[in-house]
């Protein structure tokens, strides 16, 4: 459904203005678009040597939707406050459902809204300690880790919503942030926790450089830090039975993801140029997709695919560096922090490459990042 909406947005954009389409091919956005289309072409062509050609074609079509959506976001230039508000309100819905799932230790029954039924022995959505199981919050997403990645981004963007608001408005943003943070903890997602930590750290450093850390803003962030520390302490005390083994498994290298990463590197060595075909990692290995997006792309599309992705990353970093040197907008800092969070996620999970929800989240942030002026929007277009 989310991809259907993305297609409708892209088609509507194409029909709306021919002049807008021409602007897509100028500057960094043009380089990004060409590199992305090359990656899509490679994914489609990989059906010629893939074990399951249909999977490669389907993956290429998914990628076309994601890239088109990123370009639409970059060109339309919606007001940042409006985009962030809509995103955070959606996360509040997910968090509310997630809290209910944790309390009931079962699905809530909102199947018409996309909630998944949970088998009692589903290992992907439970944390374990011996014979004890505890259902992780996953909201209306496909997996707790997917919800966690979205929540990590939402925690960063919430800071922008608190600016220029009166006490009541800032109080509501404070409560929203606390609810999202508590929901993030209950996902038990280590990648989500790291994404939130690194994303907020980068955003904070960037805001400090911009001189946007006024006494009022610092006070607000200090309050958030205190509530976060309290929530972490309560969470660690209440769930240490499940939390300690989960952390020790990661620190001691017992995480099964390491085996998949090793398998991915072997595939890259065996098929270095063009990989085994888009979407074909699991078909070839009989494992779940490797929880590392660069390795997954390398295994499926080889060095050629990594070169195309590398070019896209260079464009994103170049735009970020230019903003770092000359930026005056707080949203530059918050979007950069959100992207750092997604980069963190990409090193420990695969849903940014395999799941529409994750990929479209990345497309939205990349399009926002590549927008000429994040403060431009409806009012600027009406003025022109």
C-alpha positions, 0 to 999 in steps of 0.5 A, a space after each residue: 500500500 505504501 508503494 501504491 501511494 508513492 507511485 500515485 505521488 510520482 505520477 501526479 508530479 510528472 503530470 503536474 509540470 514538465 518544467 519541474 522534470 527538467 530541473 531533476 537533471 541539474 547539479 547534485 540531484 541530477 548526478 544522484 538521479 543518473 547513478 540511481 537509474 544506473 543501479 536500477 538498470 543493473 538490477 533489472 539486467 541481473 535477471 539475465 544471470 540470476 538464479 530467480 530472474 523474477 526476483 531481480 525484476 521485482 527488485 528493480 521495479 521496487 527500486 524505481 518506485 523508491 528513487 522516483 519518490 526521492 526525486 519527487 520529495 526533492 523537487 516539491 519542497 514541502 515545508 519541513 515542519 509539515 513533513 516532520 509533523 505528519 511523520 511524528 504523528 504517524 509514529 505516535 500511532 505505531 507507538 500506541 499500538 506497540 504499547 498495547 502489544 507489549 501489555 497484551 503480549 499479543 497482537 491487538 487485532 488491527 489487521 485491517 490497518 496492517 498489523 501482523 498476526 503473531 504466532 506464539 513461537 515467532 522468534 523474530 518478534 520475541 526476546 528470549 531468556 531461557 524458556 521465557 519469551 517477551 513480545 517486542 513492540 512492532 506497531 503496525 510495521 513488519 518487524 520491531 527493527 523496522 519500527 525502531 529505525 523510524 522511531 530513531 529518525 522521529 526522535 531527531 526530527 522532534 527537536 525541530 518541532 519544538 523550535 518557535 513554539 510556546 510553552 504548551 507546544 514545547 510541552 506536547 513535543 516533550 511528551 511526544 519525544 518521551 513516548 517515542 523514546 519509550 517505544 524505541 526501548 520496547 522494540 529491543 532493537 540494538 540497531 535502532 538504539 545505536 541509530 538514535 544515539 548517533 543521529 542525535 549526536 550528529 544533529 546536536 553537534 551540527 546545531 551547536 555549529 549553527 549557533 542554534 543552541 540557545 539557553 532555551 534550547 539547551 534547557 529543553 535538550 537537558 530535560 530530554 536527556 534526564 527523561 531518557 536516562 530515567 526511562 533507560 534505567 527503568 527499562 534496564 531494571 525491568 527487563 534485565 533478564 532479556 536485555 543482558 543476554 541480548 547485549 552479550 550475544 552481540 559483544 561476544 560474536 554469537 549473533 547469527 548475523 555474523 554468519 550471514 555477513 561471512 556468507 555475503 563476503 564469500 559471494 562477493 569474492 565468487 561473483 565480484 563484478 555483477 553479483 548473483 542478481 538483485 533480490 537473489 541473496 536468500 535464493 542462493 544461500 537459503 539464509 535470510 538477507 544479510 543484515 548489512 546493506 553494503 554487503 547485501 548490495 555487493 553480493 547481489 549486484 557486485 562491484 558495479 552495484 557498489 560503484 553506483 551506490 558509492 556515487 550516490 553516497 558521494 553526492 549526499 556527502 558533498 551536499 552535506 559538506 556544503 550545508 555544513 560550511 554554509 547552512 543556516 537552517 536547523 532542518 539541515 542539521 536534523 536531516 543530516 542526523 537522521 541520515 546518519 541514523 539510517 547509515 547506522 541501521 544499514 550496517 546492522 539490518 537489511 530493511 532499507 534495501 528489502 522492505 518498502 517501508 524502510 526504503 521509502 523512509 530513506 528515499 524521503 530523507 535523501 530527497 529532503 536532504 537534496 532539496 535546494 532549500 529546506 525552508 522553501 515550500 508553498 509560500 515561496 512557490 506562491 510568491 514566485 
